[in-house]
Amino acid sequence: MVDSSLPGPTDLYIVGEMSASGSAPVSSGRLADELGDALPPASSLPAEAFELVERVRELVAAVVMTDVDADQRAAADRRVAGAPAR
């Protein structure tokens, strides 16, 4: 059963003073501190959720490390943007 009081994957979060434009990445620990009780306890998540997180981390690394032209990035952006609707 899904707890409707927990935020869903499309809910937006306003996160303190963090900025993605800084030179240092924001740690997941800092993000968790900022989001506080909005995050469900790890013990309530299925193993598949952790596996998905690992795949997403691999995807992020591939996006950052892949050197492709602007047209290819735009095409990939359109495909990723449509993924939640599937």
BELNORWO-V788920 format. One record per residue. OMEGA is omega in radians with two decimals (NA if undefined). D_FIRST is the distance of its C-alpha to the first C-alpha in Angstrom with 1 decimal. Layout:
omega | d_first
OMEGA | D_FIRST
OMEGA | D_FIRST
This chain:
omega | d_first
3.14 | 0.0
3.09 | 3.8
-3.07 | 6.5
3.09 | 9.1
3.10 | 11.8
3.13 | 11.8
3.10 | 14.2
-3.08 | 13.4
3.14 | 15.8
3.10 | 18.3
3.13 | 18.6
3.11 | 22.1
2.98 | 23.2
-3.00 | 26.7
3.01 | 27.6
-3.07 | 30.7
-3.10 | 34.0
3.11 | 32.8
3.11 | 34.5
-3.08 | 34.1
3.14 | 37.8
-3.11 | 38.9
-3.13 | 40.6
3.10 | 38.1
3.09 | 34.5
-3.11 | 31.8
3.09 | 30.2
3.08 | 26.5
3.11 | 27.3
3.11 | 28.9
3.12 | 26.0
3.09 | 23.6
-3.11 | 26.1
-3.10 | 26.4
3.07 | 22.7
-3.05 | 22.2
3.11 | 19.1
3.14 | 17.7
3.09 | 16.5
3.09 | 13.5
-3.12 | 15.0
-3.12 | 15.9
-3.14 | 14.7
-3.10 | 11.0
3.11 | 11.8
3.14 | 12.3
-3.13 | 15.9
3.11 | 15.8
3.12 | 15.3
3.09 | 18.5
3.10 | 20.3
3.10 | 19.6
3.13 | 21.0
3.13 | 24.0
3.13 | 24.6
3.08 | 24.5
3.10 | 27.0
3.11 | 29.2
3.12 | 29.1
3.11 | 30.0
3.13 | 32.9
3.13 | 34.1
-3.10 | 34.1
-3.02 | 36.1
-3.09 | 38.4
3.14 | 39.2
3.10 | 42.4
-3.10 | 42.3
-3.05 | 44.0
3.14 | 42.6
3.12 | 42.2
3.09 | 40.1
3.13 | 37.8
3.11 | 37.5
3.11 | 36.6
3.12 | 33.9
3.13 | 32.6
3.14 | 32.3
-3.14 | 30.4
-3.14 | 27.9
-3.14 | 27.5
-3.07 | 26.6
-3.12 | 23.9
-3.12 | 20.9
-3.09 | 21.9
NA | 21.7
